[in-house]
């Protein structure tokens, strides 16, 4: 029986900074990406605008290169333990993120998350073209979570979300438990609980206390 779902952000939540910044350092456009991400965080760039600008740095790169870069991506401690905790408590762990879709796919394979979302790069003849094939913003992130909950047969009040920034705020507004993890003031203000530290597993006691307040689904 599925009791609920937990939606995890990636950038700034599962990673200490962002997957995009790590990848940019390897691709060679770190300064440009830092400027773009700062613009998004400040609200001067929309998610779609930032995505278009970031995509340009991938022109002529291959999916195999992207996969290899992810092997060295810094991650917070406790991801595997937290996914296992969710599974043991009949909660489905899902990635909800604005990171490129291949980042979520990689983390699903490595840690056992159920599924992931994210914007997608355009590929021509086996190489990234530098353009965006599919956009994905903070509202799409929220809507992905809503669709996932429906497909899993669970109510949104039986779902939790864990994130750190601007893109998590719409999702925080629709779930039963919103946890700001190492978060910005904006995310903290929108969350129901706040957790800080280097280990993701620190959210487990918060999730456990929340589970005690909700009724088990019938069945």
N, C-alpha and C positions, 0 to 999 in steps of 0.2 A: 504494500500500500504506500502510495506517495502522500506524504503529509503536507508538503509545500515545496517551495523553491527558494534558493538564495542566489541573487544576481550580483556578480562581482565585476567591478570595473578593473581595468588593467593599468593604464598609465597613472602613476602616482599612488596606486593602491597595491597592485601586485609587483610593480616596479618602483624603486626608490624615487626615480625622476620620471622618465617617460621612455617608452619603447622607441618613439620617433627620434628622440635625442640620441639614444644609443646607436640606432641605425645610421643616423646622420654622421656621427663621428667616424663610422666605418666607410660610409659612402663618400665622405669628404665635404659635406656642406653643413657642418655643425652650427656655424654662426648664423646662417640663413634660417635654419630650422628653429634655433633658439629665439630668433626675432619673430618668426611666424607664431610660435607657440605662446610667446609673451603677448602678442597681439590678440590671440584668441582668449587667453586668460583675462586680459583687460577689457574684453568686449569690443575692441576696435576692428576685429576680424570675425566674420561668421565662421561656423564650422565648414561650410562649403567653400568659402574663400580660402581658408587655411589649407584645406585638403587639396585644392587646385595648385596652390603654391608649393606644397610639400611634394606633390606628385612629380613635379618637374625634375627633382633631384634623382628620380629613379630611371630617367630616360637611358636606355641601352643596357640597363642591368637585367639580370635574369632571376626567375623565382628560385633557382638553386642557390644563387648568391645570397638572396634574402634569407633563405632557410639557414645557410651557414652562419650568417651574421647573428641569428637568434640564439645560437648555441652559447654565445658569450654574454647574453643580455643579463644584467644584474636583476635579481629578484629578491623580494623580502623573504624572511624565514617563515616557515610554517604553512606554506601553501598546500603541500601534500597532506599534512596532518589535518588541515581545515577541511579539505575536500573529503577526506575519510570520515571526519566528524559529521559532516552533512549527510553523507551516505548512510552512516550508522544511525542517524536520527530521522531517516526517511525524507530528507530534504534533497532536492535535485540541485546540484551546483551548476550554474550557467554563467557564461561570460557575456556581459553587456558592456560594450566598449566602442570608442571612436578610433581605436588603433586600427591599422590596416588589417584586413580580414586574415591574412596569412599569419599574423601574430596570434590571433585567437585560435586559429587552427593548430598552430604549434603547441600552445599551452594546453589545449584540449587533449592532444596526443600525449603530452608529457605528464600531465597531472590527473587526467580523467574527468575534466569538466564535460558536461553533457553536450553542449553546443556553444556557438559563439556568433557574434555579428561583427559588423564593421564595414568601412568603405573599401572599395576594390579598385586596384590599379588596372588600367587597360594593357593588354598584351597583344603584340603584333609579332608574328614569326618567332615566338618563344622568348621575346624580350619585352620588358616594360617600355611603353611608348612615351612616358612622361605625362600622360593624361589620366583622368579619373574615369573608370568604367561605371562605377556606381557610388553615388554620394550617400552619406549616412551622418545625420546630425543628432543632437540631443533629444529631439522629439521622436526621431526614428528609433533611437535607443530605447526610450520609454515604450514605444509601440511594439518593438520586438519583444520586450519583457511581457507585455500584456498578451500578445499572441502566444508566447511560450507558455504562460500560465494557463491559457485557455486550452492549448493542445495537451498539456499535462493533466487537465481536469482539476485544477486547484484555484481557489479564490485568491485575489490579490492580497486580501488581508492575511492570508496564510503564506505570504511571500515576504522575503527580506531583501534589502539591497545594501551593498557595501561599496562606498566610493569616496572620492576625495575632492571633487571639484565641480566646476560649472556644469559640465555635461551630465552630472548625476542628479541635479536638482529636480528636473521634471519626473524622473523615476522615483526619487525619494517621496514625491507627493502622492503616489498611487499605491505604495506597498504598505504592509502592516507594520514593518520594522525597518527603519532607515538608519544605518550606522555610518557615521563620518569617520573614516580611518586616515589618520595623519593628514587631515583635511584643511582646506582653505576656509576662511571665515564664512564665505557664502554657503559652502556645503554644510558646515557645522550648524548654521542657522536653520537650514532646511531639514536636518536630521533629527531623529528622536533620541539617539544616543551617540556618544563620541568616544573613540578609542584611539590612543596614540602609542607608538612603539615600533620596534623593528620586526615583530613577529605577528603575522596575520592570525595565528591561533588565539591571540588575545580576544578576538571577537566571539569565541565559542561561549564563554560565560554569559555574554549579552544575549546571544541567540538562544541559549538554554533558558534564561529567565523569560524571554519573550515566548518561547514555546509553552511554558507553564501557564501562560495567560490565554492561550487560544485552544479552542475545542478541536479534537481530532475530527477529520472529515468522516462522514458515514461510509461504511463499507468494510 
